[in-house]
Amino acid sequence: MKLKDLTKWAGIFILGVALIIVYKTFDNLGGIMAGIGRFFGIIGPAFAGAAVAYILYPAVLRVERLFGKAKVEFIAKRSRVFGVLSVYIAAIAVIALLLGFAIKPLVESVIDLVNNLETIIAGINTTGLIELNYDQIMNAISLEQLITYVSLGDLTARVNSIGAGLFKSLFALVISVYILIDRESLKSFFDRIGNLCFKEHTYSSIKQYLKKFNGFVYKYLFCVLIDAGIVGAASLVLLLAMRVRYAPILALIMALFNVIPYFGSIISSVTAIVVTAFTANSAAKVVGVAVALLILQQIDGNYIQPRLAGHQLKVRPFWVIIGVLVGGGLFGVLGIMLAAPVIAFLKTVTNDLFGYLEAKKKLD
C-alpha cells in the first residue's frame, strides 16, 4: 500500500473515532457532567486555597517587606515565612474578636425577634398587602418539627458532611499558606507555560492586562470591606442611639448588603425601616430612622466611597448594574461582588481595542 493511501485511510479512521467519541459524549452527557462535578468537588479546596492566597497577598507582601528590613539576620532571611504567618495569625485574631463581640448581641436580637414575631406578623397583616399565618411559621421553625423532618440517618449524613467541610476548609487554608510561600516557583511555572503557548509580545500583553485586573480587584475589595465596616458600625451606633429593636441584626444587614452596588444600600435601608415600622410604637421614630439612614447612605455614596476607591473604578452606573445582574445570575454572590472591577477591566480592554482599531484605520 502506498504511503498516500495509508495517510488517507488513517485520516478516515481518525475521523470515525472522533465521531464515535462525540456521539458517546452527547449520549452520556449526564454522566460526564457528574464526573466533571466530582472532579471539581475533589480539587475544590485547591481553588479555595488559591482564592484565600489571592486575597491576602497584598497584606502578606507588605508585612514581608517589613520583616525583610529587620536587623536580625535570622528574621530577614525568613521574611516570607514570618510575613505569611503574621498575616494569618492577625486575620484569625480579628475574625475571632469580631465573632466574640457580635455573637452575643446577635443571638439576643434573634431570640427577641422570635418572641415578638406574633406582634410583627399581626402588624404586617394589618396592611393588607400580604397574609401570614403565625402558627404555621412557628411550627415550621419549631424544634419538634425539625426533629420530625431530620431522621437519624440524615443527621449522621449531615454530621459527616460538616466534618468533611471542616477538613476541606483546613486543607484549603494549608494550601493557601504554601501558595504564598512558594509563589515564586508557581509564577515561574506558569510563565513557562505562557511562553510556550503564546508569542512573547502576546504573553507580555496578557500579563499587563492581568496586572491591571488585579489592581481593579484589590482596590475594589479594599474599598468594599472598609466601607462595609464603616457603614455597619455607623448604622449600629445610629440604631442603638434611637433605641431601635434588633439593631445588631439590622446593622449587620446594612454592612453585608453594602457590598452590592446601588441595590444593596436601598434593600438594607428599606428592610431596617420596615422592621422599625412594625416594632416601634412611634411614627416619629420610623421617620427618624428613615432620615438617619438616608443621610448615612448619602454620606457614604458621595464622600466615603469616592475617598476609598478614588477614580480607578470610574464606570457608569448603568454598566455596573448590568454587571451585577449578569454576574449575580451566572456566579451568584461572587459575581455580584466582582461585577464592578470586572466591568472596569472590560472597559479598559475595550478602550484599548477601540484605540488600536481607530489608529489602524487612520493608517489605512
BALOBA-1460 file (C-alpha; in Angstrom, 3 decimals):
// residues 364
<rec num="1" residu="m" x="0.000" y="0.000" z="0.000"/>
<rec num="2" residu="k" x="1.302" y="3.373" z="-0.955"/>
<rec num="3" residu="l" x="2.077" y="5.981" z="1.707"/>
<rec num="4" residu="k" x="-0.545" y="8.328" z="0.203"/>
<rec num="5" residu="d" x="-3.296" y="5.688" z="0.539"/>
<rec num="6" residu="l" x="-2.175" y="4.839" z="4.042"/>
<rec num="7" residu="t" x="-2.410" y="8.502" z="5.064"/>
<rec num="8" residu="k" x="-5.874" y="8.726" z="3.524"/>
<rec num="9" residu="w" x="-7.236" y="5.685" z="5.386"/>
<rec num="10" residu="a" x="-5.566" y="6.819" z="8.612"/>
<rec num="11" residu="g" x="-7.354" y="10.172" z="8.308"/>
<rec num="12" residu="i" x="-10.682" y="8.427" z="7.706"/>
<rec num="13" residu="f" x="-10.090" y="6.162" z="10.728"/>
<rec num="14" residu="i" x="-9.275" y="9.130" z="12.993"/>
<rec num="15" residu="l" x="-12.383" y="10.966" z="11.773"/>
<rec num="16" residu="g" x="-14.533" y="7.904" z="12.512"/>
<rec num="17" residu="v" x="-13.100" y="7.566" z="16.025"/>
<rec num="18" residu="a" x="-13.699" y="11.279" z="16.621"/>
<rec num="19" residu="l" x="-17.344" y="10.950" z="15.519"/>
<rec num="20" residu="i" x="-17.849" y="7.968" z="17.830"/>
<rec num="21" residu="i" x="-16.344" y="9.911" z="20.750"/>
<rec num="22" residu="v" x="-18.590" y="12.908" z="20.060"/>
<rec num="23" residu="y" x="-21.660" y="10.640" z="19.814"/>
<rec num="24" residu="k" x="-20.836" y="8.839" z="23.064"/>
<rec num="25" residu="t" x="-20.178" y="12.169" z="24.765"/>
<rec num="26" residu="f" x="-23.645" y="13.515" z="23.963"/>
<rec num="27" residu="d" x="-25.201" y="10.092" z="24.614"/>
<rec num="28" residu="n" x="-23.793" y="10.076" z="28.163"/>
<rec num="29" residu="l" x="-23.743" y="13.811" z="28.827"/>
<rec num="30" residu="g" x="-25.279" y="13.456" z="32.291"/>
<rec num="31" residu="g" x="-22.584" y="11.039" z="33.445"/>
<rec num="32" residu="i" x="-19.834" y="13.233" z="32.011"/>
<rec num="33" residu="m" x="-21.178" y="16.328" z="33.768"/>
<rec num="34" residu="a" x="-21.458" y="14.359" z="37.000"/>
<rec num="35" residu="g" x="-17.849" y="13.279" z="36.614"/>
<rec num="36" residu="i" x="-16.754" y="16.861" z="35.991"/>
<rec num="37" residu="g" x="-18.700" y="17.935" z="39.067"/>
<rec num="38" residu="r" x="-16.985" y="15.280" z="41.193"/>
<rec num="39" residu="f" x="-13.597" y="16.326" z="39.836"/>
<rec num="40" residu="f" x="-14.142" y="19.969" z="40.766"/>
<rec num="41" residu="g" x="-15.512" y="18.848" z="44.122"/>
<rec num="42" residu="i" x="-12.269" y="16.995" z="44.779"/>
<rec num="43" residu="i" x="-9.994" y="19.867" z="43.782"/>
<rec num="44" residu="g" x="-12.335" y="22.472" z="45.291"/>
<rec num="45" residu="p" x="-10.058" y="23.062" z="48.325"/>
<rec num="46" residu="a" x="-7.229" y="23.943" z="45.943"/>
<rec num="47" residu="f" x="-9.364" y="26.656" z="44.312"/>
<rec num="48" residu="a" x="-10.497" y="27.877" z="47.737"/>
<rec num="49" residu="g" x="-6.897" y="27.998" z="48.951"/>
<rec num="50" residu="a" x="-5.859" y="29.908" z="45.831"/>
<rec num="51" residu="a" x="-8.684" y="32.408" z="46.446"/>
<rec num="52" residu="v" x="-7.589" y="32.943" z="50.076"/>
<rec num="53" residu="a" x="-3.980" y="33.397" z="48.975"/>
<rec num="54" residu="y" x="-5.064" y="35.849" z="46.282"/>
<rec num="55" residu="i" x="-6.998" y="37.972" z="48.791"/>
<rec num="56" residu="l" x="-4.253" y="38.002" z="51.435"/>
<rec num="57" residu="y" x="-1.350" y="38.502" z="49.028"/>
<rec num="58" residu="p" x="-1.142" y="42.342" z="49.266"/>
<rec num="59" residu="a" x="-1.069" y="42.227" z="53.069"/>
<rec num="60" residu="v" x="1.493" y="39.410" z="53.059"/>
<rec num="61" residu="l" x="3.716" y="41.328" z="50.626"/>
<rec num="62" residu="r" x="3.745" y="44.463" z="52.798"/>
<rec num="63" residu="v" x="4.417" y="42.603" z="56.048"/>
<rec num="64" residu="e" x="7.093" y="40.529" z="54.324"/>
<rec num="65" residu="r" x="8.912" y="43.696" z="53.271"/>
<rec num="66" residu="l" x="8.869" y="44.911" z="56.861"/>
<rec num="67" residu="f" x="10.426" y="41.674" z="58.092"/>
<rec num="68" residu="g" x="12.953" y="41.872" z="55.263"/>
<rec num="69" residu="k" x="14.246" y="45.142" z="56.734"/>
<rec num="70" residu="a" x="14.779" y="43.582" z="60.173"/>
<rec num="71" residu="k" x="18.264" y="43.891" z="61.627"/>
<rec num="72" residu="v" x="18.193" y="40.315" z="62.880"/>
<rec num="73" residu="e" x="19.586" y="38.164" z="60.057"/>
<rec num="74" residu="f" x="17.548" y="35.096" z="61.029"/>
<rec num="75" residu="i" x="14.276" y="37.051" z="60.652"/>
<rec num="76" residu="a" x="15.363" y="38.924" z="57.500"/>
<rec num="77" residu="k" x="16.280" y="35.711" z="55.671"/>
<rec num="78" residu="r" x="12.929" y="34.151" z="56.565"/>
<rec num="79" residu="s" x="10.864" y="37.263" z="55.955"/>
<rec num="80" residu="r" x="8.402" y="35.434" z="53.696"/>
<rec num="81" residu="v" x="7.560" y="32.760" z="56.275"/>
<rec num="82" residu="f" x="7.235" y="35.321" z="59.063"/>
<rec num="83" residu="g" x="5.129" y="37.568" z="56.850"/>
<rec num="84" residu="v" x="2.691" y="34.798" z="55.919"/>
<rec num="85" residu="l" x="2.337" y="33.536" z="59.479"/>
<rec num="86" residu="s" x="1.881" y="37.055" z="60.868"/>
<rec num="87" residu="v" x="-0.913" y="37.896" z="58.412"/>
<rec num="88" residu="y" x="-2.746" y="34.622" z="59.058"/>
<rec num="89" residu="i" x="-2.486" y="34.995" z="62.838"/>
<rec num="90" residu="a" x="-3.734" y="38.592" z="62.599"/>
<rec num="91" residu="a" x="-6.632" y="37.601" z="60.298"/>
<rec num="92" residu="i" x="-7.721" y="34.750" z="62.598"/>
<rec num="93" residu="a" x="-7.471" y="37.020" z="65.644"/>
<rec num="94" residu="v" x="-9.594" y="39.740" z="64.004"/>
<rec num="95" residu="i" x="-12.259" y="37.213" z="62.968"/>
<rec num="96" residu="a" x="-12.305" y="35.728" z="66.475"/>
<rec num="97" residu="l" x="-12.657" y="39.177" z="68.086"/>
<rec num="98" residu="l" x="-15.466" y="40.180" z="65.742"/>
<rec num="99" residu="l" x="-17.320" y="36.933" z="66.395"/>
<rec num="100" residu="g" x="-16.759" y="37.305" z="70.135"/>
<rec num="101" residu="f" x="-18.294" y="40.777" z="70.160"/>
<rec num="102" residu="a" x="-21.048" y="40.033" z="67.645"/>
<rec num="103" residu="i" x="-22.402" y="36.604" z="68.615"/>
<rec num="104" residu="k" x="-23.983" y="37.594" z="71.939"/>
<rec num="105" residu="p" x="-25.947" y="40.662" z="70.719"/>
<rec num="106" residu="l" x="-26.962" y="38.840" z="67.544"/>
<rec num="107" residu="v" x="-28.273" y="35.842" z="69.498"/>
<rec num="108" residu="e" x="-30.147" y="38.159" z="71.861"/>
<rec num="109" residu="s" x="-31.674" y="40.003" z="68.903"/>
<rec num="110" residu="v" x="-32.747" y="36.731" z="67.258"/>
<rec num="111" residu="i" x="-34.369" y="35.495" z="70.492"/>
<rec num="112" residu="d" x="-36.154" y="38.821" z="70.923"/>
<rec num="113" residu="l" x="-37.303" y="38.690" z="67.293"/>
<rec num="114" residu="v" x="-38.771" y="35.205" z="67.740"/>
<rec num="115" residu="n" x="-40.507" y="36.238" z="70.972"/>
<rec num="116" residu="n" x="-42.122" y="39.221" z="69.262"/>
<rec num="117" residu="l" x="-42.785" y="37.542" z="65.935"/>
<rec num="118" residu="e" x="-46.529" y="37.323" z="66.569"/>
<rec num="119" residu="t" x="-46.817" y="41.093" z="67.027"/>
<rec num="120" residu="i" x="-44.745" y="41.770" z="63.909"/>
<rec num="121" residu="i" x="-46.815" y="39.366" z="61.796"/>
<rec num="122" residu="a" x="-50.036" y="40.923" z="63.081"/>
<rec num="123" residu="g" x="-48.746" y="44.361" z="62.065"/>
<rec num="124" residu="i" x="-47.809" y="43.112" z="58.603"/>
<rec num="125" residu="n" x="-51.255" y="41.517" z="58.150"/>
<rec num="126" residu="t" x="-52.980" y="44.798" z="59.001"/>
<rec num="127" residu="t" x="-51.512" y="46.370" z="55.880"/>
<rec num="128" residu="g" x="-53.497" y="44.005" z="53.667"/>
<rec num="129" residu="l" x="-50.541" y="43.555" z="51.303"/>
<rec num="130" residu="i" x="-49.779" y="40.022" z="52.471"/>
<rec num="131" residu="e" x="-51.359" y="37.478" z="54.810"/>
<rec num="132" residu="l" x="-49.030" y="35.489" z="57.090"/>
<rec num="133" residu="n" x="-50.012" y="32.694" z="59.477"/>
<rec num="134" residu="y" x="-48.162" y="32.879" z="62.776"/>
<rec num="135" residu="d" x="-48.922" y="29.279" z="63.824"/>
<rec num="136" residu="q" x="-47.647" y="27.842" z="60.541"/>
<rec num="137" residu="i" x="-44.436" y="29.858" z="60.749"/>
<rec num="138" residu="m" x="-43.793" y="28.795" z="64.357"/>
<rec num="139" residu="n" x="-44.484" y="25.153" z="63.516"/>
<rec num="140" residu="a" x="-42.076" y="25.359" z="60.597"/>
<rec num="141" residu="i" x="-39.225" y="26.677" z="62.770"/>
<rec num="142" residu="s" x="-40.019" y="24.680" z="65.922"/>
<rec num="143" residu="l" x="-37.574" y="22.129" z="67.320"/>
<rec num="144" residu="e" x="-40.191" y="19.356" z="67.236"/>
<rec num="145" residu="q" x="-40.792" y="19.919" z="63.520"/>
<rec num="146" residu="l" x="-37.065" y="19.897" z="62.856"/>
<rec num="147" residu="i" x="-36.663" y="16.592" z="64.704"/>
<rec num="148" residu="t" x="-39.604" y="15.152" z="62.751"/>
<rec num="149" residu="y" x="-38.059" y="16.043" z="59.407"/>
<rec num="150" residu="v" x="-34.495" y="15.038" z="60.260"/>
<rec num="151" residu="s" x="-34.038" y="11.313" z="60.757"/>
<rec num="152" residu="l" x="-31.063" y="9.676" z="62.432"/>
<rec num="153" residu="g" x="-29.627" y="8.733" z="59.052"/>
<rec num="154" residu="d" x="-29.971" y="12.291" z="57.772"/>
<rec num="155" residu="l" x="-28.416" y="13.613" z="60.973"/>
<rec num="156" residu="t" x="-25.459" y="11.252" z="60.596"/>
<rec num="157" residu="a" x="-25.037" y="12.295" z="56.976"/>
<rec num="158" residu="r" x="-25.154" y="15.971" z="57.969"/>
<rec num="159" residu="v" x="-22.559" y="15.449" z="60.707"/>
<rec num="160" residu="n" x="-20.304" y="13.654" z="58.230"/>
<rec num="161" residu="s" x="-20.853" y="16.445" z="55.708"/>
<rec num="162" residu="i" x="-19.934" y="19.085" z="58.295"/>
<rec num="163" residu="g" x="-16.813" y="17.121" z="59.232"/>
<rec num="164" residu="a" x="-15.811" y="16.826" z="55.579"/>
<rec num="165" residu="g" x="-16.437" y="20.550" z="55.110"/>
<rec num="166" residu="l" x="-14.224" y="21.421" z="58.081"/>
<rec num="167" residu="f" x="-11.476" y="19.135" z="56.763"/>
<rec num="168" residu="k" x="-11.674" y="20.733" z="53.305"/>
<rec num="169" residu="s" x="-11.563" y="24.217" z="54.868"/>
<rec num="170" residu="l" x="-8.454" y="23.305" z="56.848"/>
<rec num="171" residu="f" x="-6.912" y="21.757" z="53.733"/>
<rec num="172" residu="a" x="-7.669" y="24.928" z="51.745"/>
<rec num="173" residu="l" x="-6.029" y="27.029" z="54.466"/>
<rec num="174" residu="v" x="-2.876" y="24.906" z="54.329"/>
<rec num="175" residu="i" x="-2.813" y="25.135" z="50.524"/>
<rec num="176" residu="s" x="-3.130" y="28.924" z="50.675"/>
<rec num="177" residu="v" x="-0.137" y="29.116" z="53.034"/>
<rec num="178" residu="y" x="2.040" y="27.048" z="50.698"/>
<rec num="179" residu="i" x="0.891" y="29.065" z="47.673"/>
<rec num="180" residu="l" x="2.020" y="32.293" z="49.335"/>
<rec num="181" residu="i" x="5.335" y="30.816" z="50.481"/>
<rec num="182" residu="d" x="6.157" y="29.144" z="47.143"/>
<rec num="183" residu="r" x="4.630" y="31.794" z="44.897"/>
<rec num="184" residu="e" x="7.882" y="32.459" z="43.010"/>
<rec num="185" residu="s" x="8.162" y="28.853" z="41.822"/>
<rec num="186" residu="l" x="4.468" y="28.834" z="40.867"/>
<rec num="187" residu="k" x="4.889" y="32.075" z="38.950"/>
<rec num="188" residu="s" x="7.901" y="30.643" z="37.120"/>
<rec num="189" residu="f" x="5.910" y="27.512" z="36.230"/>
<rec num="190" residu="f" x="3.018" y="29.497" z="34.743"/>
<rec num="191" residu="d" x="5.466" y="31.786" z="32.924"/>
<rec num="192" residu="r" x="6.967" y="28.761" z="31.214"/>
<rec num="193" residu="i" x="3.527" y="27.579" z="30.147"/>
<rec num="194" residu="g" x="2.616" y="31.058" z="28.901"/>
<rec num="195" residu="n" x="5.818" y="31.402" z="26.896"/>
<rec num="196" residu="l" x="5.193" y="28.022" z="25.291"/>
<rec num="197" residu="c" x="1.565" y="28.787" z="24.405"/>
<rec num="198" residu="f" x="1.897" y="32.409" z="23.236"/>
<rec num="199" residu="k" x="4.311" y="34.642" z="21.417"/>
<rec num="200" residu="e" x="6.499" y="36.856" z="23.582"/>
<rec num="201" residu="h" x="4.648" y="40.082" z="22.696"/>
<rec num="202" residu="t" x="1.226" y="38.456" z="23.205"/>
<rec num="203" residu="y" x="2.167" y="36.944" z="26.558"/>
<rec num="204" residu="s" x="3.625" y="40.254" z="27.710"/>
<rec num="205" residu="s" x="0.318" y="41.983" z="26.872"/>
<rec num="206" residu="i" x="-1.629" y="39.273" z="28.727"/>
<rec num="207" residu="k" x="0.494" y="39.792" z="31.844"/>
<rec num="208" residu="q" x="-0.009" y="43.555" z="31.683"/>
<rec num="209" residu="y" x="-3.788" y="43.163" z="31.498"/>
<rec num="210" residu="l" x="-3.774" y="40.623" z="34.315"/>
<rec num="211" residu="k" x="-1.830" y="43.128" z="36.400"/>
<rec num="212" residu="k" x="-4.458" y="45.781" z="35.659"/>
<rec num="213" residu="f" x="-7.248" y="43.366" z="36.549"/>
<rec num="214" residu="n" x="-5.569" y="42.539" z="39.855"/>
<rec num="215" residu="g" x="-5.290" y="46.244" z="40.591"/>
<rec num="216" residu="f" x="-9.010" y="46.748" z="39.977"/>
<rec num="217" residu="v" x="-9.963" y="43.759" z="42.136"/>
<rec num="218" residu="y" x="-7.694" y="44.632" z="45.062"/>
<rec num="219" residu="k" x="-8.723" y="48.261" z="45.033"/>
<rec num="220" residu="y" x="-12.406" y="47.359" z="44.942"/>
<rec num="221" residu="l" x="-12.162" y="44.680" z="47.653"/>
<rec num="222" residu="f" x="-10.310" y="47.098" z="49.922"/>
<rec num="223" residu="c" x="-12.955" y="49.740" z="49.291"/>
<rec num="224" residu="v" x="-15.848" y="47.317" z="49.867"/>
<rec num="225" residu="l" x="-14.511" y="45.834" z="53.111"/>
<rec num="226" residu="i" x="-13.589" y="49.161" z="54.679"/>
<rec num="227" residu="d" x="-16.826" y="50.769" z="53.526"/>
<rec num="228" residu="a" x="-18.944" y="47.866" z="54.800"/>
<rec num="229" residu="g" x="-17.261" y="48.113" z="58.189"/>
<rec num="230" residu="i" x="-17.852" y="51.876" z="58.382"/>
<rec num="231" residu="v" x="-21.495" y="51.612" z="57.302"/>
<rec num="232" residu="g" x="-22.144" y="48.704" z="59.677"/>
<rec num="233" residu="a" x="-20.563" y="50.470" z="62.645"/>
<rec num="234" residu="a" x="-22.310" y="53.783" z="61.888"/>
<rec num="235" residu="s" x="-25.662" y="52.002" z="61.428"/>
<rec num="236" residu="l" x="-25.230" y="50.184" z="64.738"/>
<rec num="237" residu="v" x="-24.474" y="53.420" z="66.573"/>
<rec num="238" residu="l" x="-27.432" y="55.233" z="64.984"/>
<rec num="239" residu="l" x="-29.920" y="52.422" z="65.571"/>
<rec num="240" residu="l" x="-28.790" y="51.867" z="69.159"/>
<rec num="241" residu="a" x="-28.942" y="55.602" z="69.857"/>
<rec num="242" residu="m" x="-32.510" y="55.686" z="68.518"/>
<rec num="243" residu="r" x="-33.400" y="52.572" z="70.565"/>
<rec num="244" residu="v" x="-34.411" y="50.565" z="67.523"/>
<rec num="245" residu="r" x="-35.193" y="46.921" z="68.151"/>
<rec num="246" residu="y" x="-32.901" y="44.325" z="66.594"/>
<rec num="247" residu="a" x="-30.254" y="46.985" z="65.976"/>
<rec num="248" residu="p" x="-27.378" y="44.446" z="65.764"/>
<rec num="249" residu="i" x="-29.170" y="42.347" z="63.116"/>
<rec num="250" residu="l" x="-30.173" y="45.405" z="61.097"/>
<rec num="251" residu="a" x="-26.638" y="46.843" z="61.281"/>
<rec num="252" residu="l" x="-25.227" y="43.507" z="60.070"/>
<rec num="253" residu="i" x="-27.694" y="43.547" z="57.157"/>
<rec num="254" residu="m" x="-26.622" y="47.107" z="56.329"/>
<rec num="255" residu="a" x="-22.956" y="46.046" z="56.268"/>
<rec num="256" residu="l" x="-23.459" y="42.864" z="54.233"/>
<rec num="257" residu="f" x="-25.778" y="44.360" z="51.634"/>
<rec num="258" residu="n" x="-23.467" y="47.322" z="51.190"/>
<rec num="259" residu="v" x="-21.204" y="45.144" z="49.023"/>
<rec num="260" residu="i" x="-23.915" y="45.114" z="46.325"/>
<rec num="261" residu="p" x="-23.525" y="48.281" z="44.218"/>
<rec num="262" residu="y" x="-26.557" y="50.600" z="44.156"/>
<rec num="263" residu="f" x="-29.138" y="47.913" z="45.044"/>
<rec num="264" residu="g" x="-27.616" y="46.847" z="48.367"/>
<rec num="265" residu="s" x="-27.959" y="50.137" z="50.232"/>
<rec num="266" residu="i" x="-31.564" y="50.531" z="49.093"/>
<rec num="267" residu="i" x="-32.568" y="46.994" z="50.101"/>
<rec num="268" residu="s" x="-30.900" y="47.161" z="53.518"/>
<rec num="269" residu="s" x="-32.275" y="50.619" z="54.321"/>
<rec num="270" residu="v" x="-35.825" y="49.644" z="53.330"/>
<rec num="271" residu="t" x="-35.510" y="46.479" z="55.450"/>
<rec num="272" residu="a" x="-34.436" y="48.474" z="58.502"/>
<rec num="273" residu="i" x="-37.260" y="50.997" z="58.012"/>
<rec num="274" residu="v" x="-39.906" y="48.282" z="57.572"/>
<rec num="275" residu="v" x="-38.754" y="46.379" z="60.661"/>
<rec num="276" residu="t" x="-38.767" y="49.602" z="62.667"/>
<rec num="277" residu="a" x="-42.246" y="50.444" z="61.406"/>
<rec num="278" residu="f" x="-43.658" y="47.152" z="62.730"/>
<rec num="279" residu="t" x="-41.752" y="47.131" z="66.026"/>
<rec num="280" residu="a" x="-41.773" y="50.796" z="67.116"/>
<rec num="281" residu="n" x="-44.717" y="52.450" z="68.838"/>
<rec num="282" residu="s" x="-43.917" y="55.863" z="67.420"/>
<rec num="283" residu="a" x="-44.249" y="57.116" z="63.883"/>
<rec num="284" residu="a" x="-41.651" y="59.755" z="64.711"/>
<rec num="285" residu="k" x="-39.084" y="57.008" z="65.341"/>
<rec num="286" residu="v" x="-39.800" y="55.448" z="61.951"/>
<rec num="287" residu="v" x="-39.341" y="58.803" z="60.231"/>
<rec num="288" residu="g" x="-36.189" y="59.434" z="62.263"/>
<rec num="289" residu="v" x="-34.688" y="56.080" z="61.239"/>
<rec num="290" residu="a" x="-35.568" y="56.722" z="57.583"/>
<rec num="291" residu="v" x="-33.957" y="60.175" z="57.641"/>
<rec num="292" residu="a" x="-30.879" y="58.965" z="59.539"/>
<rec num="293" residu="l" x="-30.265" y="56.063" z="57.143"/>
<rec num="294" residu="l" x="-30.864" y="58.282" z="54.126"/>
<rec num="295" residu="i" x="-28.274" y="60.768" z="55.378"/>
<rec num="296" residu="l" x="-25.834" y="57.912" z="56.134"/>
<rec num="297" residu="q" x="-26.227" y="56.469" z="52.632"/>
<rec num="298" residu="q" x="-25.730" y="59.899" z="51.050"/>
<rec num="299" residu="i" x="-22.559" y="60.488" z="53.065"/>
<rec num="300" residu="d" x="-21.319" y="57.022" z="52.163"/>
<rec num="301" residu="g" x="-22.085" y="57.338" z="48.449"/>
<rec num="302" residu="n" x="-20.831" y="60.903" z="47.985"/>
<rec num="303" residu="y" x="-17.934" y="61.131" z="50.429"/>
<rec num="304" residu="i" x="-16.691" y="57.826" z="51.915"/>
<rec num="305" residu="q" x="-16.726" y="55.587" z="48.824"/>
<rec num="306" residu="p" x="-15.089" y="58.154" z="46.473"/>
<rec num="307" residu="r" x="-12.322" y="58.731" z="49.032"/>
<rec num="308" residu="l" x="-11.675" y="54.994" z="49.329"/>
<rec num="309" residu="a" x="-11.970" y="53.967" z="45.680"/>
<rec num="310" residu="g" x="-10.565" y="57.108" z="44.100"/>
<rec num="311" residu="h" x="-11.049" y="57.275" z="40.344"/>
<rec num="312" residu="q" x="-9.781" y="53.816" z="39.407"/>
<rec num="313" residu="l" x="-13.261" y="52.314" z="39.066"/>
<rec num="314" residu="k" x="-14.792" y="55.158" z="37.100"/>
<rec num="315" residu="v" x="-17.635" y="53.221" z="35.490"/>
<rec num="316" residu="r" x="-21.116" y="54.440" z="34.653"/>
<rec num="317" residu="p" x="-23.873" y="53.161" z="36.982"/>
<rec num="318" residu="f" x="-25.739" y="51.610" z="34.035"/>
<rec num="319" residu="w" x="-22.860" y="49.249" z="33.222"/>
<rec num="320" residu="v" x="-22.295" y="48.360" z="36.873"/>
<rec num="321" residu="i" x="-25.993" y="47.471" z="37.273"/>
<rec num="322" residu="i" x="-25.813" y="45.304" z="34.134"/>
<rec num="323" residu="g" x="-22.695" y="43.663" z="35.541"/>
<rec num="324" residu="v" x="-24.447" y="42.970" z="38.866"/>
<rec num="325" residu="l" x="-27.440" y="41.401" z="37.107"/>
<rec num="326" residu="v" x="-25.331" y="39.243" z="34.786"/>
<rec num="327" residu="g" x="-22.717" y="38.354" z="37.410"/>
<rec num="328" residu="g" x="-25.333" y="37.507" z="40.014"/>
<rec num="329" residu="g" x="-27.271" y="35.373" z="37.558"/>
<rec num="330" residu="l" x="-24.203" y="33.423" z="36.423"/>
<rec num="331" residu="f" x="-21.986" y="33.255" z="39.515"/>
<rec num="332" residu="g" x="-24.178" y="34.202" z="42.477"/>
<rec num="333" residu="v" x="-22.725" y="36.275" z="45.321"/>
<rec num="334" residu="l" x="-19.200" y="36.158" z="43.878"/>
<rec num="335" residu="g" x="-20.467" y="37.552" z="40.581"/>
<rec num="336" residu="i" x="-22.251" y="40.380" z="42.397"/>
<rec num="337" residu="m" x="-19.178" y="41.311" z="44.437"/>
<rec num="338" residu="l" x="-16.800" y="41.310" z="41.463"/>
<rec num="339" residu="a" x="-19.168" y="42.966" z="38.986"/>
<rec num="340" residu="a" x="-17.685" y="46.458" z="39.369"/>
<rec num="341" residu="p" x="-13.968" y="45.549" z="38.937"/>
<rec num="342" residu="v" x="-14.763" y="43.189" z="36.049"/>
<rec num="343" residu="i" x="-16.742" y="45.923" z="34.278"/>
<rec num="344" residu="a" x="-13.899" y="48.394" z="34.898"/>
<rec num="345" residu="f" x="-11.416" y="45.915" z="33.441"/>
<rec num="346" residu="l" x="-13.605" y="45.234" z="30.394"/>
<rec num="347" residu="k" x="-13.899" y="48.985" z="29.898"/>
<rec num="348" residu="t" x="-10.102" y="49.284" z="29.858"/>
<rec num="349" residu="v" x="-9.726" y="46.410" z="27.376"/>
<rec num="350" residu="t" x="-12.480" y="47.828" z="25.154"/>
<rec num="351" residu="n" x="-10.945" y="51.313" z="25.133"/>
<rec num="352" residu="d" x="-7.533" y="49.876" z="24.213"/>
<rec num="353" residu="l" x="-9.101" y="47.770" z="21.439"/>
<rec num="354" residu="f" x="-11.026" y="50.728" z="20.038"/>
<rec num="355" residu="g" x="-7.905" y="52.872" z="20.173"/>
<rec num="356" residu="y" x="-5.936" y="50.220" z="18.272"/>
<rec num="357" residu="l" x="-8.636" y="49.814" z="15.609"/>
<rec num="358" residu="e" x="-9.022" y="53.597" z="15.195"/>
<rec num="359" residu="a" x="-5.250" y="54.050" z="14.831"/>
<rec num="360" residu="k" x="-5.134" y="51.221" z="12.300"/>
<rec num="361" residu="k" x="-7.997" y="52.772" z="10.337"/>
<rec num="362" residu="k" x="-6.165" y="56.121" z="10.158"/>
<rec num="363" residu="l" x="-3.032" y="54.408" z="8.898"/>
<rec num="364" residu="d" x="-5.020" y="52.541" z="6.262"/>
